[in-house]
Amino acid sequence: MHKLSDQYFDVSSLSDGTLRFICLATLLLQPTQKRPSPIILDEPELGLHPYAIAMWASMVKAAATETQIIISTQSPLLLDHFEPEDILVTELEDGATTLTRLQSSELEAWLEDYSLG
């Protein structure tokens, strides 16, 4: 309850982005032995504030040292928190899906003027 009020502040009072961040953070901050493996997430950044995306990306990096994490995203903002070697680009070529790992050495000139995202 709010101080000096009978009104409850419950989960329905939170924004969708706040709820999403709480769920995503809970997933990654569990003890390793209780964390699912692998973790596969589709566009987890949707609805998150840019600062929350930055915080969550650091949680992903920490959790990924002990758990395989696969994320699909179209967010330049989320990509900017990772290194090229962390990213696999998926393309459809001749009816087949190909995965290509980015290489810092090949992107060196590009990254002087642009961000990864």
FIKE-99101 format. One line per field, with one value per residue (C-alpha): residue number from 1; chain; x, y, z. Coordinates in steps of 0.1 Angstrom, whole numbers. Example, Ala and Ser with C-alpha at 12.3 -4.5 7.8 and 13.67 -1.06 7.14 Angstrom:
# FIKE-99101
pos = [1;2]
unit = [A;A]
c1 = [123;137]
c2 = [-45;-11]
c3 = [78;71]
//
This chain:
# FIKE-99101
pos = [1;2;3;4;5;6;7;8;9;10;11;12;13;14;15;16;17;18;19;20;21;22;23;24;25;26;27;28;29;30;31;32;33;34;35;36;37;38;39;40;41;42;43;44;45;46;47;48;49;50;51;52;53;54;55;56;57;58;59;60;61;62;63;64;65;66;67;68;69;70;71;72;73;74;75;76;77;78;79;80;81;82;83;84;85;86;87;88;89;90;91;92;93;94;95;96;97;98;99;100;101;102;103;104;105;106;107;108;109;110;111;112;113;114;115;116;117]
unit = [A;A;A;A;A;A;A;A;A;A;A;A;A;A;A;A;A;A;A;A;A;A;A;A;A;A;A;A;A;A;A;A;A;A;A;A;A;A;A;A;A;A;A;A;A;A;A;A;A;A;A;A;A;A;A;A;A;A;A;A;A;A;A;A;A;A;A;A;A;A;A;A;A;A;A;A;A;A;A;A;A;A;A;A;A;A;A;A;A;A;A;A;A;A;A;A;A;A;A;A;A;A;A;A;A;A;A;A;A;A;A;A;A;A;A;A;A]
c1 = [0;10;18;-12;-34;-56;-47;-25;4;6;19;-9;4;37;44;48;85;91;74;94;127;119;112;143;165;151;158;195;202;192;219;236;223;187;190;177;202;201;182;165;149;131;135;137;144;109;93;125;139;173;190;173;186;221;217;202;229;255;235;234;272;277;253;267;300;282;250;244;222;207;189;173;170;166;177;208;208;210;237;259;265;282;314;313;324;294;270;259;242;214;207;186;208;194;166;190;197;233;249;280;300;311;349;363;392;368;347;376;372;334;335;357;327;297;285;279;241]
c2 = [0;36;55;73;56;25;20;-9;-6;-39;-54;-40;-5;-12;-5;-33;-24;-25;-59;-72;-59;-76;-109;-107;-97;-125;-150;-140;-134;-168;-190;-209;-243;-230;-212;-229;-238;-228;-195;-185;-151;-133;-95;-92;-55;-46;-21;-15;20;25;26;-7;-22;-13;-27;-59;-63;-63;-90;-111;-108;-119;-149;-160;-169;-199;-203;-205;-175;-171;-138;-127;-89;-62;-35;-15;-2;-38;-48;-18;-34;-64;-72;-83;-118;-121;-117;-142;-128;-149;-147;-167;-178;-200;-213;-222;-203;-193;-181;-159;-147;-111;-104;-72;-72;-71;-43;-22;6;6;8;40;59;38;17;-20;-16]
c3 = [0;-5;26;38;12;10;-26;-36;-59;-77;-109;-130;-121;-139;-176;-200;-205;-167;-164;-194;-179;-145;-162;-184;-155;-133;-161;-164;-127;-115;-101;-129;-118;-119;-152;-183;-210;-237;-234;-267;-269;-298;-298;-260;-262;-274;-251;-231;-224;-240;-206;-197;-229;-219;-184;-198;-224;-196;-178;-211;-214;-178;-180;-214;-198;-183;-203;-240;-250;-284;-292;-324;-328;-353;-328;-336;-300;-286;-311;-301;-267;-282;-301;-337;-328;-306;-336;-362;-392;-407;-444;-469;-498;-526;-504;-475;-443;-437;-406;-407;-377;-379;-376;-361;-385;-415;-399;-387;-413;-409;-372;-374;-387;-377;-348;-350;-350]
//
